[in-house]
Amino acid sequence: MSQFDIQYKALVERIINEGVWDKDQSVRTKWEDGTPAYTKSVISAQLHFDNTEPAILSCKRVAWKTAIKEILLFWQKKSNSFEDFHKENVHIWDEWEIQEGDWKGTIGPSYGYQMGQEVRKLNGEVVDQVDYLLHQLKHNPSSRRHVTSLWNIHDLDEMALNPCVWSTQWIVKEDKLHLIVQQRSGDVALGVPFNVLQYQVLQMMFAQVLGYELGTLTFNINDAHIYERHIDAIEKQINGPTHDAPSLTLNEEIDNFYDFSLDDIRIENYKHEGTINFEVAI
């Protein structure tokens, strides 16, 4: 059983045994049939990894290639466009495509759009958050201001979905690059396994191109929840078979973050149980 399987099972059990329902409230999310998508949740959950093994579940199959393609679309290409998503065969955002207006064909000014906005001053130029972060981590590692944010209050009302993972903080200590991720809302059945893996891979890419050792990954989930229609399946999932963690490696020849592609990330000997098709709440 992997580190992530152990922590994930504990989180699911905590939510099921200690979580609170939101059935006393009018919830935004709905199922495809129009009925309210209620959740059971706990406040302030944390997953913490020493990064000695991949943070990928074995109690179900995780679509790791799609997860990595999504993080590259947001952090490398800095895209919010369905044209770009579909070129990479990424369809996880299809239900949130804006159909008309200025943001037609996109998810609005969210995720990749925010990463690509030139908002930071650097050596007489204005650059985006990714380029500023890479420069500062390399040339000013002792800073405690290595933070990115997708929570732009000026654009929230135009977004198809406000960012769930909305902030990162990067810390360099003893030549190790540590990453802390802030997630306002975590769908434990669907989103969390995806998000944890993709930010671990992002951290690995940053560490390699900046010349740091890989530090810890801390994932804070402010509202960790399981949807009502997911509970039976996820209970069966966490009580089923598990396997040892696979291997995760990067192409060591890459020294520029923007040169990484999916082909440069390798997950080998990934043994897992089957895919679980959880219904998506919108």
Secondary structure, 3 states (H helix, E strand, C coil): CCHHHHHHHHHHHHHHHHCEECCCCCCCCECCCCCECCEEEEEEEEEEECCCCCCCCCCCCCCHHHHHHHHHHHHCCCCCEHHHHHHCCCCCCHHHCCCCCCCCCECCCCCHHHHCCEEEEECCEEEEHHHHHHHHHHHCCCCCCCEEECCCCCCHHHCCCCCCEEEEEEEEECCEEEEEEEECCEECCCHHHHHHHHHHHHHHHHHHHHCCEEEEEEEEEEEEEEEHHHHHHHHHHHCCCCCCCCEEEECCCCCCHHHCCHHHEEEECCCCCCCCCCCCCC
